Amino acid sequence: MKIKHSKYRNTGLIFELLIKQIAADTLDNKESNAIAILKEFFAGRTTLAKEYKLYEFILRNKKVSQSKAETIISTITEVSRKLNQKLLKKQKYDLISAIKENYKLEEFFGMEVRDYKPLASLYCLLEAQNNSSMVDPNFLVSNKCTLLEHLTSKDQDQSQVKDSLIEEYSKYDKDLKMLTFKILLEKFNDNYKNLLAPQKRILKEFITSVNSNRRLYNLVNTELDNIINEVTKLASNVKDDIVKIKLDEVLKGIKPLKKTDKVNDTHLINLMQYYDLVNELKNL
């Protein structure tokens, strides 16, 4: 899923358009109703005003270091998650209604804004993290790249941006963690296209089932049983006595998990290595 940018809900963009409208009205020598709208919705401690501060922070920070840019985006997304989204939605609806009463929306939103691209990217990034649906990871990476390029004035490596997203979202709740694992899976598939089919299947299960120890427990034991059967069957074709002895030692070392065992990364590594062994035996 991709988040579609909405001018009507982009707080930072609407604020910039109101400022432009005030300037346009002033040049036309007429009283600007945009001033009253700006005071009503963006003055004081309204939720809209709080969200606008996040956009403003992006706009007034340029040519900063990579680490500071990462910190800025991370802080902004974290603050956004603490805002009352229901109240924010209501205030945005009222804001658009007020603008519609005083201006033609097509003309109002038709004005150009210099920093439109970073404003749109921040909107998409904030909407994605506050959305319950699974969002396309590449969409997230693209928007974060745009923000980082705006903040640092430097081109960004998409692979590194993926890494930073994984690290950032892994700190949050289950929905965002699932998004993290989807990004991780895509990144892993890009780098390790030569994995065996069973290894890819196991890796995917470990990533998508990270919050279910019971499911992983069943997976590991099922895979270990499969490996024992495969190695036993293939070992019968091995003629070398030394290799047979080593295979017997390997089989003795493959033990199912106990009910009290917790699955960890070591189990994943062992399964991957066992399937490498099975593949080697098949090629003998």
Long-range contacts (C-beta under 8 A, 24 or more apart in sequence): 1-131, 1-133, 1-134, 1-135, 1-136, 2-135, 2-136, 2-139, 3-124, 3-127, 3-128, 3-131, 3-135, 3-139, 5-120, 5-123, 5-124, 6-123, 7-109, 8-92, 8-96, 8-109, 9-92, 9-123, 9-127, 10-119, 10-120, 10-123, 11-48, 11-51, 11-52, 11-55, 11-92, 11-123, 12-52, 12-54, 12-55, 12-56, 12-58, 12-59, 12-119, 12-122, 12-123, 13-55, 13-113, 13-116, 13-119, 13-120, 13-123, 14-95, 14-99, 15-42, 15-52, 15-55, 15-56, 16-113, 16-115, 16-119, 17-108, 17-109, 17-111, 17-113, 18-42, 18-99, 20-111, 20-113, 21-103, 21-108, 21-111, 24-111, 33-102, 33-103, 34-102, 34-103, 37-95, 37-98, 37-99, 37-102, 40-98, 41-91, 41-94, 41-95, 41-98, 46-91, 47-83, 47-84, 47-87, 47-88, 47-91, 48-88, 48-91, 48-92, 48-95, 50-83, 51-80, 51-83, 51-88, 54-79, 54-80, 54-122, 54-126, 55-119, 55-122, 58-118, 58-119, 58-122, 58-147, 58-150, 58-151, 59-115, 59-118, 59-119, 61-151, 62-150, 62-151, 62-153, 63-151, 63-152, 63-153, 64-151, 64-152, 65-152, 66-148, 66-152, 66-154, 68-151, 69-147, 69-148, 69-151, 69-152, 70-148, 70-164, 72-151, 73-125, 73-144, 73-147, 73-148, 73-151, 74-168, 76-122, 76-126, 77-125, 77-126, 77-129, 77-168, 80-126, 80-129, 80-130, 81-129, 81-130, 81-172, 85-130, 115-150, 117-146, 117-150, 118-146, 118-147, 118-150, 121-146, 121-147, 121-150, 122-147, 129-169, 129-172, 129-176, 132-175, 134-178, 134-179, 134-182, 135-179, 137-162, 137-165, 137-179, 137-182, 137-183, 137-186, 138-186, 140-165, 140-179, 140-183, 141-165, 141-183, 159-187, 162-186, 162-187, 163-187, 174-211, 177-210, 177-211, 178-208, 181-207, 181-208, 181-210, 182-207, 196-275, 196-276, 196-279, 198-223, 198-275, 199-271, 199-272, 199-275, 199-276, 202-268, 202-271, 202-272, 202-275, 203-268, 203-272, 206-268, 213-262, 213-263, 216-263, 216-267, 217-257, 217-261, 217-263, 220-257, 220-263, 220-267, 220-271, 221-256, 221-257, 223-271, 224-254, 224-255, 224-256, 224-257, 224-271, 224-274, 225-256, 227-254, 227-271, 227-274, 227-275, 227-278, 228-254, 230-278, 230-281, 231-274, 231-277, 231-278, 231-281, 234-278, 234-281, 234-282, 234-284, 235-281, 237-281, 237-284, 238-281, 238-284, 247-281, 250-277
